[in-house]
Amino acid sequence: MTKAGADKKTALLMSVNDWRKRKLQNAHQRFGSLEFTKRTKDTTTRVRVHIDRAVLETPKDERGQSSAHLISMIGGDSEIGALWAAVTEGASFQIQLPGRTSIPASLGPEAQCFRGSVMLPGRKRPVRHLVAVSAELAKTKPGADREAARTILCGDDPAFVLYRVAYRYGLPVVPEWAPWFMRELNQRKSITPLLGLGCSPVLVKGNKQTFLKWIGRALRECLIRIPAENGSISWKLPRTFLEESNLQPTSEERPQDASIVAD
């Protein structure tokens, strides 16, 4: 690598680090918390951890319990181990989101868990990470439960909504139809915002037959058009939850990745 290339790479790395410092100030204030209490005959066990992502579906009855579809939690070995067991047992939790009162919620039966570790500077032991998803959210993957009439999505971007629904049900669509599809969902009251932390989740109602009827009618009425040319389809989608929660820069402010600087 030439000296000019090295200097440019160093400048880009400094730009990335400066952005991270600016964006991550007071990041702890964007975290919520989850508390689990288990009482036995002789003891009471209470576990409390931080959560950085959550998708909750509040009940129509205010006295009811919310359905949690996704919870991302961070803690130590013992806390994450206890919560993994609690999730698999279908236990209830108290979830505290920033600026809200405590919410009782459960992931329900057959919830799935994914565990990992995160190394942090200054810590001898890694932080444990647990992501728990409800059985309903897990079934939104392509080909799973295609007769279902509910789809839980972790983002409300029109292109993302169309892409995920089409990918799940195998619908013939193109990205240019996203605005029409979102208008159709809103007009038919087939999309409902859910309560989220670090994302903007929605519930989409409808099955494959329903959406195919919408597409057929829209084509006949010239509300949407099939592209004249054949070719590959490119979807412009949010890449991560971080972009959804504004923790990453937008395309206008994102510094170029230093790893792609040429020699």
N, C-alpha and C positions, 0 to 999 in steps of 0.2 A: 504493500500500500504506500502511495506517495505521501509526502509530508502534508500536502494540501488536503488529501483525502482523510488523513488521520486527524487533522485539525477540524475538518468538517464533521467527522464522526464524533469527536469530543464535544463540539458545540451542540450537536443534536442530542447527545446523552444528557448534557447539562440542561437543555431545554425540557426534555422529558422529566428529569428529576425536579426541576422548578415547578412544572405543571402538577406533578404528584403532590408536592408539598402544599401548593396552593389549594388543590382540590380536596385533599384529605384533612385539612384543618377542621377540627371539631367533628371528625367522622364518627366518633363514639356517640354523638347525639342522634345519629340516624339509626342506631341499633335499638331493637326492642328486647324484651326478655320473656323467658318462658319459665314457669314454676310448676313443679310436679310434687304432689304431696301423697305419701302412702302411709296409711295408718294400719297398724296391726294391734294385736291385743295388748302388747307391752310397750311398743315403741311407735314413734312417728318419724318418718324419714321425709326430709324436704330437700329438693334439688332445684337449683336455680341457675340458668345459663343465659347467655346473650344470643339473640337471633338477628340475622342480617337480611333474611328473605322470608316472606310468608305470603300465602294465599289463603284467605278465609272466606267462607260463604256464610253470611249471617242468616239466622232463621227468621221466618216471617213473624213468629211469636217472640217478643222481646224476652220472654222468660225461658226460651229454649236455648239449646247449646249449638254453638257454631260448628260447621263442618270445616276442618282444616284440610286443604288439599296439598299444601307444600309448606314445610318448615325447615329452614336451614339454621342449625344451631352450633355454637362453639363453646367448648368447655374442656375440663380435664378428663383424665382416664375414667375416674369413678363416676363422674357426672354423666358423661356420654354413654358409658356402659349401662347405667341405670335407666337412662332415657331410651336407649335402644330396646331394652326389655319392656319398658312401659308402652312404647309404640306398638310392639308386636302383640301386646296384650289388649290393645284397644283402649288404653287408659285415657282419662281426661286431663287437660292441662289448663293452667291460667296463663293467658298470653297478654302481655302488655306492649302495645304499640305506642310510639311517640305521640304525645298529645291526646291519648285516648284512655278510657277507663279499662280495667282488666276484663278480658273476654274469655269465658270458658269455651274450650274447643276440644275436639277429638278428631283424629285421623281415621277413625272407624276400623272395621275389620279388614284383614288382608292388606294392611299398609306395607309398603316396601321401604327399606332403609339402605342407605349407602354411607359407609364410613371412610374417613381419610384422616390424614395428619398434615399439619401446616407448621413448618419451622419458622420461628420468629427470632430476629436478632436479640441477643441478650437473655434468651431463655435456654436452659439446659435441656428441657424436655419439649417436645412438640405439642402444639395445641391440637386437640382432637376436634374433628368436624363431622357432623352427622346431618345428612339430608334425608328427610322422611317425606314420602309422597303417598297420597291416598290411592286406593285401588282404582277409583274412577279416573284420576289424573294419569295413572300408569297405563290405562287402556286407551289413551288418546294416541298412542303410537300407531303407525300405519298398519292396517290390516287387522287391528284388534277391536273386537266388539263393534263391527261396522253397522249393526242395527241400532246402536245407541242413538238417542236423540239429544244428548247433551255432550258438549265438548268444553272442557276447562282449558283456558289458554292463559299464559303468564304475561301476555302483552296485548295491547289494543291497537297497535299500528295496523292500518287497513291491509297493507301488503302481507304482513305477518299473519293476520287473521285468515285471509283467503288462502295463503300458502299452507297453513297448518290444517285447515278444514279440507282443502282439496287433497292434500297428501294423505290424510287419514282415510278419506272415503274413495280415493281414486277418481277425482273429478277432472274432466278436461277443461282446464282454465288457462288463462295467460295473465301475467301481472297487471296488464292495463285494465283489467276488469275489477281491480280492488276497490276503487271509489264506488262503482255501481253496487258491488256486493255489500259494502258497508252501509250504503243508503238503504238497500233492500232489508238488511238485518234491522236497522233502526225503524224503518217504516212498519215492519211487521212485528216489532217489539220482540225480536228473536235474539237480542244481545243485551246482556245485563252486566254492569260493572260489579266486580267483587272487591272485597277489602284486601289491600295488598301492602306489603312492606318491601321496598326496593324494586317494585315492579308495578305494572298497571293491569291486573288480571281482569278477564271477562269470562262470562258464561255464554256460549253460543248454543242456541236451541235449533234442532233440525237434524234430519238424517239424510242419507244419500239420495233417496227418492225425492225428498223435498227440494234439495238443492238442484237436482237435475231438472225438475219442473221449472224452477226459477230461471235457470240458464236457457232452457228451450223457449220459454215465453219471451225473455229479453232479446234473444236472437231474432225471433219472429217480428218483434216490435222495433228492431234496430236500435235497441238501447245499448247493446254491445255488439262487437263485430269480430269475426274470426280473422286473424291476420292473413293478408294476401300471400305472404311469402312463408315458406317453411324454413325452419331453422331451430337452433337451440334456444331455450328460454333462460333468461338471467333474472334472478330475483334479488332485489336490493332490500335486505332484511337487517334488523339490529342483530349484531353478532353475539352479544352477551347480555346478561342481566345488568352489568355495570353501565352499559349505554342506556338501558331503560331507566336507571336510577340517577342518571346524570353524574356518575362518578368518573366517566371517561369524557375526554373532550369531544366536541362535535367535529364534523369533517372540516369546518372552517378553522378551528383552533388546534386540532390534533397535530403535534409535530411529527415530521416524517420519521419512521422507524430507522434508527441508526444502522440496523443490521443490513439494510439494503443499499447502503452507500457503496458506490463502485470504487475500485482501487484507482 
